[in-house]
């Protein structure tokens, strides 16, 4: 005699949804593991209504697709649906049978996450215009795959999709300077983070959306989004690095809105948070922040506040501490150092730093770095007839940079 194989439909759906054991599914549903064993037997009993709803929600398929035979009451409801379908067909309406979407295996989440991680690392070396289409295509694939997953697999897919949309939004805002598109992309990222029920990722996305009004001198809108970002972070557990980065984001928004005293207070609080540390580890995607990055925020704020000796010392320390692979950040720091010297009335030193920034930009393009250089050139207008400024102009307006410099 053939050995009973049990309810293979339910077992397959469980595995595809990311629940490798009967116990893991039982924990997700809040039932005993014996109940799951009964469901995966040759004669699975029809689940109680509330538990049945939870089961279909977690596994993404209706009960009949999961191998259950309707009880008498359920058969009555099923029969009513059949009668309604027959009536519709009799009067000439098209009837499309309801069926569950093809389910992806549980491995789809790990495979999708692997590409997301690769894109995260490539951001620091690949040209934005090259990486952006790949990130958007990966997000499009994630949107197509997400409805074909359930349970833990769906949650992991949604989180990786949210990170992918966040990367695309970062490129659009910081590298391509397409604010309108970045706003829409970050909204998609937030929706995916909600699908994943990942409050920390939601916090990071909301903080990125605060940059948009912050850079437009819309302080109230930026502050409102930062309140939301901090609210999500409290649902954490948030690491010290994430909490300090939220301070840094708010500080940059305050700086751009002219509130440097408030910004310096926020940076001081961030330094205290980092010094104190915490018990929670930072998520892998938080690779854009570190104590050195916080110091870069601080140097820029000191510059805007007119604290030139302090800004110079802070930024020189950042430049020495930056890793060799942090080329994009280096262009920003060099630009800020050039601005310090221009403000101090030292045009030769300002041009020297600006030229170093342009050298770096030729290797790794970064719109924010070019913004800094252009700001320095405007500040050097009183010295524009000096030889050092003319040499800067020769580099700034050569064939490779003129289009970019004049595009805004």
Secondary structure, 3 states (H helix, E strand, C coil): CCCCCCCHHHHHHHHHCCCCCHHHHHHHHCCCHHHHHHHCCCCCCCCCHHHHHHHHHHHCCCCCCCCCCCCHHHHHHHHHHHHHHHHHHHCCCCCCCCCCCCCCCCHHHHHHHHHHHHHHHHCCCCCHHHHHHHHHHHHHHHHHHHCCCCHHHHHHHHHHHHHHHHHHHHHHHHHCCCHHHHHHHHHHHHHHHHHHCCHHHHHHHHHHHHHHHHHCCCHHHHHHHHHHHHHHHHCCCCCHHHHHHHHHHHHHHHHHCCCHHHHHHHHHHHHHHHHHCCCCCCCCCCCCCCHHHHHHHHHHHHHHCCCHHHHHHHHHHHHHHCCCCCHHHHHHHHHHHHHHHHHCCCHHHHHHHHHHHHHHHHHCCCHHHHHHHHHHHHHCHHHCCCHHHHHHHHHHCCCCCHHHHHCC
